[in-house]
Amino acid sequence: MMKARVTVTLKNGVLDPQGKAIEGALSSLGFDGVGHVRQGKVFDLEIEGSDRTKAEADIKAMCEKLLANTVIENYSIALD
């Protein structure tokens, strides 16, 4: 069994209203000096088997088909 973490973030230049709202909230809570907040998603997966190459290919396909909107989002995969 392998564990994988997929991190999905918005591409540079894509408007991030949720990140902007978080930035404003942090400022209103007194956390000055915080700027350009970007938010994203993290998926932790357990993959059966021991074939690392197949697991990476399967996870990439999952990202391309479901986990990330590749038009506006980037993703990275960390496999343990």
N, C-alpha and C positions, 0 to 999 in steps of 0.2 A: 504494500500500500504506500502510495506517495502522497504528499501534501503539496498543494500549489496555492499561491496567492496571486490573484489577478488585480491589478490596480488600474482603474479607468479614470482618466482626467480629460477635461476639455482641452482641445487644441488651442494654441496661442492665437489670439485674435478673435476667439469666439466669446461673445458676451456671456458673463456668468452672473446673473442676477442674484442667485443664492449666495455666492461668494461675496458680492457687494453688500447684501443684507447682513451677513455675518460680520463683515468689516465694520459696518455702521453700529451693530450691536456691541462689538468689542469696544469701540470708541466710547459709546454711551455708558459702558460699564467701567470706564476709567482706564482702559488699556490703550494709552496713547502710543503713537509710533508704530502701530500695526497698519500695514498697507498692502494693497493688491492681494487680497485673500482669494484663493481659488479652491473650490470644493470638488470632491470626486467620490468614487465608490471603490470599495474593496470587497472582493469575493474570495473566500477561503474554500477550497475544494479538496476532497479526498478522491484520489484516482486509484482504482484497483490495478494490479499488475506491477511489473518491474521494468517494462520497456520504456525508458526515459524518452526516446525519440518519438515513439507513438504517443505517449502522454502529451508531449509538447505540441505535436501536430493536432491532437484532439482538442487541447485547450485553445490553441490558436483558432481552430474552426468554431469552437464555442463562442469565442470573442467576436469573430467576424459575423456569425449568424445571430447572436442573441445578446451577449453580455455588453458589447460596446456598439455605439452608433458611430461607425468609422468615418462618417462624413464630418462629424464635429468632435469626435473623441479619439484620444490615443489610449493604448493599453500597454501594460508591461506584465510579464509573467515571471514569477520566481517559483522554481520547482525544487522541493527538498527530497 
